[in-house]
Amino acid sequence: MNIINQEILTNWRRDLHQIPEISLKEYKTKEYIVNVLKQHNIEYKEVLDTGIIVELLGKNKNKQDKTILFRADIDALPIQESNDISFKSKHNGVMHACGHDGHTTVLLGTLIELNEYYKNNEVNINTIFVFQPAEETIGGGKLIIASDEYDFSKFNIIGSYAIHLNPDYLEHHIISKPGYIMASANELFISIKGEASHAGLKHKGKDALNAATILYQELMKINSINLNTRDLNIIHIGKIYGGDAPNIVAKEAYLEGTIRTLKKENYKEIMAQISKVKNAVEIITGTEIIIEEHTSYDSVNNDLELYNIIKEVVNKENIDYIELPESYLFGEDFSAFSEISKINYSFLGIRSEEKGYTSGLHTPTFNFDEQILMTGVRYFLGIFNYFK
């Protein structure tokens, strides 16, 4: 590498780590990225207030030439950091607990290095860099693609790539798999309307809490009874509440949960069965049940051709590789980029028992050795070199 070195990557990451911001509020993060781009005289486009897109065009300046896309998410989480480090978050209650500071740094390093390469060499492909807000909440990827602020269709995008730091696997390893690698993430909000009465006249009421318990138990049976048990699916209710007092039949109750699936047909079947259970419980209990379905992210489905390409890349770049044995049931909005091209999503291992980097994602002690960032840049540059 001619421009980027370990010191630069470490400084960027630690600066970004100190200014974490929640989804669609990444103003300081955006400012930091823009300042780096300006230092290198790189033009950029703004999207969704806090998103940044950079285009590097090949020698023909033809947007219909083959184009590859790299994406990094830039938002943080509402978590109070517990790490005792010199570059600890300066924003109370907000932390880069999912490694997005690392993702942003890797993409910045790749961009700066390739910008220099484009200036000094004839390149036959275009490269797009997307610094995307709001991965952790409302799906900034989908918002960018749907927005009229930037038109991806003007490019001939043959592949979109992203990485995510992963503390489950040893540092400096790339981890991926063909096909489904991350699940769809959809939320479920259920309201139950009953009728209140004195507990001593229970038969005159319609107990919403009773309906909630029956509904909960039946929802938990759907996976084992109605779906192929070999498929990975989750129906999880994480919150149940309702009622007013110990001696009153509950007038209202609520359930909130999430559904995670890999296959779209499984999600459709789950929702069909939930509808049937709802109708049955209403008949049994005399309550009214209202179900709100909030669709968040589709599953991330790695294209086989792009997967085979990254296998060649890691081999050529002498980067250690692990094939992921099974899909994760986490949600990830990189799936939105499958609307504009084939996609490949891979992990970059950061785990080191010796150095103490073992904390999981979304925890207040999440951290990693910045040496892995160079591996991430080498990986992205290797993908570019495959196509150039």
C-alpha positions, 0 to 999 in steps of 0.5 A: 500500500502506498498511502494507508498504513497501520498508524492512519487506520488506528488513529481514524478508528480511535477518533471515530470510536470517541464520537459514536452517534445513533441512527440518522444522527451521525452528524459528527461521524459524517463530518469526520469522513468528509474532512478525510475526503477533503484532505485527499481532494475527493468529491462526494455526494450526500444522501439521507443527511448523514450518508456519504457516497463516493464514485471513482470512475474508470478511464472511460468515465462511463457509468455503464462500465462494470462497477463494484460497490463497497459499503460500511455502516456508520451508526452506533448503539445506545449503550454505555461503554464500560471499556477502560481505554484512552479513546473511550466514547465521549457521548454518554450512553452511546457506543460503537458496540457493533464495530461500525467504527471499524467498518467505516475505517476499513472503507475509508482506507480502501477508498483513499488507497484506491483514489490514489491508484485511479489517479496513477493508473488506467482502470477499466472498472468503476467503484462506489463507496457507500458510508451508510447511516442507520443500519442498527434501527430502521434500515438505512440501506433500504432508505438510500436505495429507495431515495431519489437523492442517489440513482444506483441504476445509472451504474452497471453494478456487478457486485456489492460487498460488505464486511462485519467484525465478528468476535466469534472467530479468530482475528485476521480471518475472513468468514463467509458462506454461500447462500443465506448468511443472515436472517430477515428481522421482523417485529411483532406487536400484539394488542389484546382487548378484553373487558374488565370486571372484579376478580370476584365476578371473573365470569363477567369479564374477558381476561386479556392476560389469559388470552395473552398466555394462551396466545404465547404458548401457541405461538411457541408451537408454530416452529415445531408443528408447522415448519420444517425443523431443519430450517432456522427460524425464531419466533420470540416474544420478549415482552408481555404486559397488561392488567391494572390491579391484582383484583381486576380482570385485565382489560388489555394486554400486550405482547412484543417480539421478533421473527427471524427467518432465512427463507421468505416462504417460512416467514409467510407460513409463520404469519399465516399460522399466527393469523389462525392462532389469533382467530382461535384465541379470540373465539376461546376468550372473547377478546379482540386481538390486533396484530401489527407486523413491522417488516425490517430487513430481508435475509442476506443471501450471498450470491454463489458467484461472488462467494467463489470470487472472495474465496479466490481473493483470500487465497491470493491475498494469503488471508486466513479463511473460515467457511461459516458452518451455519447462518446467523439469525441476526438481522442486517440491512445489507440485504437491501443492496440485493435490489441493485446487484448481487451481494456478498457479505463476509465477517472479519474475525477479531477474537483474541483470547490472549489479548482479551478481545472476547466480548460479544457484539452489542455489549459495553466491553466490545473492543478489538485490536486495530491490526485487523483493520489492515486485513479488512483493507487488504481484503477489499483491495483484493476484491478490487484487484480481481475485477480491475 
